Amino acid sequence: GERILVVDDEERGIPAMRRHWDRFAPWLKEEWIYPVTFEELRIDLVPTVQGIADWLPLPRNRTYEMMDASYPPNSKRHFRAGRVGDWRQEFTPKLVELAKQEFGGLGYEW
């Protein structure tokens, strides 16, 4: 699709994504970060949200209230379909190879 054409641009695509990732990747090692993947949220929503709620230093009922208020049930906040693995429909072979090189250590299956 058109969106991927922009991402597949040598100047603005993977290198720009890598620069963006490099800014935030060190946070994964910080104790104040609770990392959650998109896939975890889509596949195991309840246990994932419970893990987040247990990790936060707030009473669980307050945590759920805040989560509920921040994400209206019928909102559509995904740029695409929001399905696990749907990127395979959009990525070109070239983009898959670039993503493997740059982000292969994240544990995703390419």
Helices and strands as residue ranges (DSSP letters): H 2-7, H 14-24, G 25-29, H 38-43, H 45-55, H 60-70, H 87-90, H 93-103, G 104-106
